Amino acid sequence: MTHLGANDVIRPWGAPQLERLLFLHALEAQCAGAAAQLPPRTLEAWADLARRQALRILA
């Protein structure tokens, strides 16, 4: 059995993947407020752009 010490860091997905995931969650939270003020067609265009950017980041 492995015991963790005080200085051990748990990275279940590895640091790069976890950082990308946290970045995407932060980006989503920041965009949510601004998106509420956009017209529906503009919102759809931004959502499509964000989706494509997220796929590039995760690739």
N, C-alpha and C positions, 0 to 999 in steps of 0.2 A: 504494500500500500504506500502511496506517495503522500508525504506530509508537506504542506505549504508553509513556508516561513513568512515572516513579516515583510520581507522585501520581494517576495515572489509576485509576479504579475500574471493574471490569468487572461489569455487571449484566445478565446475559443475559435475564432475564425482567422486568427492571424492579424497582426497590426494593420496592414494595408486595407484589408477588407473591412475591418471594424471602423477604421477611420473614414472610409468611403461611405459606409452605412450611416455613421453619425453625421457626416457632411450632408448627405441627402435628406436626413430627417430635419436638420437645421434649415436647409434650403426650403424644404416644404413648409416649415413653420413660418419662415419669413415671407414666403409668397402668399400664404393663406390670407393675410390681412389685405395685401394689395390686390389680390384676385377678387375679393369681395366688391371692389369698386369698379371693376372692368365690365364692359358690355359682354354678353355671352359669346359672340363670335371672336372677340379679342381674347377672351378667356380660353376658348378652345384652341386658338392658335398658340398661345403661351403654354398651354398644357401639352400640346404636341411637341413643341420645342423642348420643354423641360424633360419630357419622356425620352426624346432622342439624345439629349445631353446626358441623362442618367444612364442610358444604355452604353454610351461611349465611356463614361467614367467607370462603369462596372466591368467593361470588357477587358 
